[in-house]
Amino acid sequence: MCQYSQMKSLPKSLEHKTFTLGQAVSEGLSKYDVGLLLEQEIVERVTRGIYRKSDLGVSVDPEEIYRVATLQCGKDSAICLLSALEYYGLTDSIPKKIWILVPHSKRVVANNLKLVRCRSPKWDEGIAWHKTYSMTSIERTLVECLLYKRMVGTDVALRALKDALQKKVTTLGKIYNTAKNLAVEQRIRSVIEVLSA
């Protein structure tokens, strides 16, 4: 039987954010300590391998949702496609899962994620880096929606593209340049030509 006096408290650096078991260990807690904190209901499990302080309340903040998705997938990942369209206000569809771009070999067991695996993700092109997660830029999101139209839906992809142009958040030139930098301009050229006519 364990003695409560030997149990460590949650470090201040972890009190106001979600964290992984690895982060808890790096802050001086053991796996056993985290188990005790769960048992005492001081922390709660957000999803597999992700924890947070219990009294933080229900979080619907998209920033926190993207942070959790990134913690689940690791550093080489980026919020993409439908989730990025929702973030940029370019779709009425609310995805049930977080769409996240990962390397082709990445395997993650998580019901809250829709993994979009890519053989050569080109992390240096069209990725907007935020404090705790990364996301495809508006231009890359639109290009990839056209490329993955079977996953996203042709109507959703075209409506988002027209909406972005109408709201003047980007231009056809920027979209085409992003496609060129991703080496996929041939695959979307016909759509660009129709819209620029």
C-alpha positions as CSV (number, residue, x, y, z in Angstrom):
1,M,0.0,0.0,0.0
2,C,1.4,3.4,-1.0
3,Q,1.7,6.3,1.3
4,Y,0.1,9.5,0.1
5,S,2.9,11.6,1.7
6,Q,5.4,10.1,-0.7
7,M,3.4,11.1,-3.8
8,K,4.6,14.0,-5.8
9,S,2.4,16.9,-6.8
10,L,1.9,18.0,-10.4
11,P,4.8,20.3,-11.3
12,K,3.7,24.0,-12.0
13,S,5.0,23.8,-15.6
14,L,2.3,21.1,-16.3
15,E,-0.6,22.7,-14.5
16,H,-2.1,24.7,-17.3
17,K,-1.5,22.5,-20.4
18,T,-1.9,19.1,-21.8
19,F,1.2,16.9,-21.5
20,T,2.6,13.5,-22.5
21,L,4.0,10.9,-20.1
22,G,7.5,11.7,-21.5
23,Q,7.0,15.4,-20.5
24,A,5.8,14.4,-17.0
25,V,8.9,12.2,-16.6
26,S,11.2,15.0,-17.7
27,E,9.6,17.2,-15.0
28,G,10.5,14.6,-12.3
29,L,7.4,12.4,-12.2
30,S,7.6,8.7,-12.7
31,K,5.0,6.6,-14.5
32,Y,3.8,5.4,-11.1
33,D,3.4,9.1,-9.9
34,V,1.2,9.8,-13.0
35,G,-0.8,6.7,-12.2
36,L,-1.3,8.0,-8.6
37,L,-2.3,11.5,-9.8
38,L,-4.9,9.8,-12.1
39,E,-6.2,7.7,-9.2
40,Q,-6.5,10.8,-7.0
41,E,-8.2,12.6,-9.9
42,I,-5.6,15.4,-9.8
43,V,-5.0,14.7,-13.5
44,E,-7.2,13.2,-16.2
45,R,-6.4,11.3,-19.3
46,V,-7.4,13.3,-22.4
47,T,-6.6,10.5,-24.8
48,R,-4.1,7.7,-24.9
49,G,-0.7,8.9,-23.6
50,I,-2.0,12.6,-23.1
51,Y,-2.9,14.0,-19.7
52,R,-3.9,17.3,-18.1
53,K,-4.9,18.7,-14.7
54,S,-8.5,17.7,-13.9
55,D,-9.8,21.1,-12.9
56,L,-9.0,22.8,-16.2
57,G,-12.6,22.3,-17.3
58,V,-13.9,21.3,-20.7
59,S,-11.7,22.5,-23.4
60,V,-13.2,23.4,-26.9
61,D,-10.4,25.7,-27.8
62,P,-9.1,24.7,-31.2
63,E,-5.6,25.6,-30.3
64,E,-5.7,23.0,-27.5
65,I,-7.2,20.4,-29.8
66,Y,-4.4,21.0,-32.3
67,R,-1.8,20.8,-29.6
68,V,-3.2,17.5,-28.4
69,A,-3.2,16.1,-32.0
70,T,0.4,17.2,-32.4
71,L,1.4,15.6,-29.1
72,Q,-0.2,12.4,-30.3
73,C,1.6,12.4,-33.6
74,G,4.9,14.0,-32.7
75,K,6.9,16.9,-34.1
76,D,6.8,15.9,-37.8
77,S,3.1,16.6,-38.3
78,A,0.8,19.4,-39.5
79,I,-2.9,20.1,-39.2
80,C,-4.2,19.9,-42.8
81,L,-7.1,19.5,-45.3
82,L,-10.6,19.8,-43.6
83,S,-9.2,20.8,-40.2
84,A,-7.1,23.6,-41.8
85,L,-10.1,24.7,-44.0
86,E,-12.2,25.0,-40.8
87,Y,-9.4,27.0,-39.1
88,Y,-9.1,29.4,-42.0
89,G,-12.9,29.8,-42.2
90,L,-13.1,28.3,-45.7
91,T,-15.7,25.5,-45.1
92,D,-19.0,25.0,-43.4
93,S,-18.1,21.3,-42.8
94,I,-17.0,20.6,-39.3
95,P,-14.7,17.5,-39.3
96,K,-15.4,14.9,-36.7
97,K,-11.7,14.1,-36.5
98,I,-8.6,16.3,-36.6
99,W,-7.0,15.8,-40.1
100,I,-3.2,15.7,-39.7
101,L,-0.4,15.3,-42.2
102,V,2.3,12.8,-41.1
103,P,5.1,10.9,-42.8
104,H,4.0,7.7,-44.6
105,S,5.6,5.4,-42.0
106,K,3.9,7.1,-39.0
107,R,1.5,4.9,-37.1
108,V,-0.7,6.4,-34.4
109,V,-3.6,4.7,-32.6
110,A,-6.1,7.5,-32.0
111,N,-9.9,7.7,-32.7
112,N,-9.8,11.5,-32.7
113,L,-7.3,11.7,-35.7
114,K,-7.6,11.3,-39.4
115,L,-4.0,10.6,-40.5
116,V,-3.0,11.8,-44.0
117,R,0.1,9.9,-44.8
118,C,2.6,11.4,-47.3
119,R,5.8,9.8,-48.7
120,S,7.5,13.2,-49.0
121,P,5.7,15.8,-46.9
122,K,8.0,18.7,-47.7
123,W,7.9,20.2,-44.3
124,D,9.7,23.3,-45.5
125,E,7.0,24.3,-48.0
126,G,3.6,25.8,-47.1
127,I,3.7,25.0,-43.4
128,A,2.7,27.7,-40.9
129,W,4.4,27.1,-37.6
130,H,2.5,28.0,-34.5
131,K,3.7,27.9,-30.9
132,T,2.6,24.3,-30.1
133,Y,1.6,22.9,-33.5
134,S,2.0,23.4,-37.2
135,M,-0.6,23.7,-39.9
136,T,-0.6,23.8,-43.7
137,S,-0.8,27.4,-45.1
138,I,-4.0,28.5,-46.9
139,E,-2.3,28.0,-50.3
140,R,-1.0,24.5,-49.4
141,T,-4.3,23.5,-47.9
142,L,-6.2,24.5,-51.1
143,V,-3.7,22.7,-53.3
144,E,-3.9,19.6,-51.2
145,C,-7.7,19.7,-51.1
146,L,-7.6,19.6,-54.9
147,L,-5.1,16.8,-54.9
148,Y,-7.0,14.8,-52.2
149,K,-10.5,15.6,-53.6
150,R,-11.6,11.9,-53.1
151,M,-11.0,12.3,-49.4
152,V,-12.2,15.8,-49.0
153,G,-14.9,15.9,-51.8
154,T,-14.6,17.8,-55.0
155,D,-17.4,20.2,-54.1
156,V,-15.8,21.1,-50.8
157,A,-12.4,21.7,-52.4
158,L,-13.8,23.9,-55.2
159,R,-16.0,25.8,-52.8
160,A,-13.1,26.5,-50.5
161,L,-10.9,27.7,-53.4
162,K,-13.6,30.0,-54.7
163,D,-14.3,31.3,-51.2
164,A,-10.6,32.0,-50.5
165,L,-10.4,34.0,-53.8
166,Q,-13.6,35.9,-53.1
167,K,-12.5,36.8,-49.6
168,K,-9.1,37.8,-51.0
169,V,-7.1,35.8,-48.5
170,T,-4.9,34.5,-51.3
171,T,-4.5,34.7,-55.1
172,L,-4.3,32.2,-57.9
173,G,-0.7,33.1,-58.4
174,K,0.2,32.2,-54.8
175,I,-1.7,28.9,-55.1
176,Y,0.0,28.0,-58.3
177,N,3.4,28.9,-56.9
178,T,2.8,26.6,-53.9
179,A,1.7,23.8,-56.2
180,K,4.9,24.4,-58.3
181,N,7.0,24.3,-55.1
182,L,5.3,21.0,-54.1
183,A,5.9,19.7,-57.7
184,V,2.2,19.1,-58.3
185,E,1.3,22.0,-60.6
186,Q,0.5,19.8,-63.5
187,R,-2.2,18.0,-61.5
188,I,-4.1,21.2,-60.6
189,R,-3.3,23.3,-63.7
190,S,-6.7,22.7,-65.3
191,V,-8.6,24.0,-62.3
192,I,-6.4,27.1,-62.1
193,E,-6.9,27.8,-65.8
194,V,-10.7,27.5,-65.5
195,L,-10.7,29.9,-62.6
196,S,-8.4,32.4,-64.2
197,A,-10.4,32.6,-67.5
